[in-house]
Structures are given as structure tokens and as C-alpha cells.
Amino acid sequence: MSNAHHPLNRAYLADIFEAGGEALVQDVVGTFLEDAPRRMRALNDAVTAGDWQGVSQAAHGIVSGASMLGLTDVAESAQQCEHTAGQGIRPAADLLQRLHAAVAAASGLLRTEIARLVAAGESGPGEPA
């Protein structure tokens, strides 16, 4: 069994899929994909302005959405930004770059996993397996 790091914990989306089917997963994922770029812009603007409370708030919103979907890289990087900014310290450039890259990769990861769930025939509530 491999201990390799995965940027997406599949169990989170599988649980959402099981609870509400493809429509719920699409809705939750769609909300994240619409919200994340807005929050990243807010985070960037706050970094530029030296507004560490603004950075912390924007990062916290990213952590929440990413955690719900099992996006481990996004959640971990955003949480580090939130923690650092919450202490009144500018997040390191490499951390911000890692967060940007993880958010950018999230769309493809999520869409691939949704397709995998649907193809595997996993059913939502009330749907035959």
C-alpha cells in the first residue's frame, strides 16, 4: 500500500455523492470553483495592501471549501496562510505560489473525480447501485 501524498482525498467527494448523487456533487463543486477565484483575488489584494486580517479571512474561506471537498493541498496551504497572517506576518511567496497552484489544479482534480464516481456507477440516495 502506497503512502504517496494525494492532493484530493476521494472519500470526501464519495461521501457527498452517496448522500446526494451527482447533482449534489456538481452543485458543491461548482460553488467552490466559483468562490475560490474570488477568495484568491481577495487574498492577493490583502497581501498587496499588507492587510493580514484580510489575508487570514480570505484564506479561512478557502480552507473551509477545500476541506469539505477533500482538497488537501489547497486546504493545507490556505491554512498555513491563514495561520501566518493571523500572527500579523506576511505569508511567504512560495506558500502563496503553492496555494495558487493548488487552487488552479483543483478544477481538473474535481472534474476527474466526479467522472470517476459516475463511471464507477456509485449511486446517490434512492438510486440503484
C-alpha positions, 0 to 999 in steps of 0.5 A, a space after each residue: 500500500 502506497 503512502 504517496 501524498 494525494 492532493 484530493 482525498 476521494 472519500 470526501 467527494 464519495 461521501 457527498 455523492 452517496 448522500 446526494 448523487 451527482 447533482 449534489 456533487 456538481 452543485 458543491 463543486 461548482 460553488 467552490 470553483 466559483 468562490 475560490 477565484 474570488 477568495 484568491 483575488 481577495 487574498 492577493 489584494 490583502 497581501 498587496 495592501 499588507 492587510 493580514 486580517 484580510 489575508 487570514 479571512 480570505 484564506 479561512 474561506 478557502 480552507 473551509 471549501 477545500 476541506 469539505 471537498 477533500 482538497 488537501 493541498 489547497 486546504 493545507 496551504 490556505 491554512 498555513 496562510 491563514 495561520 501566518 497572517 493571523 500572527 500579523 506576518 506576511 505569508 511567504 511567496 512560495 506558500 502563496 505560489 503553492 496555494 495558487 497552484 493548488 487552487 488552479 489544479 483543483 478544477 481538473 482534480 474535481 472534474 476527474 473525480 466526479 467522472 470517476 464516481 459516475 463511471 464507477 456507477 456509485 449511486 446517490 440516495 434512492 438510486 440503484 447501485 
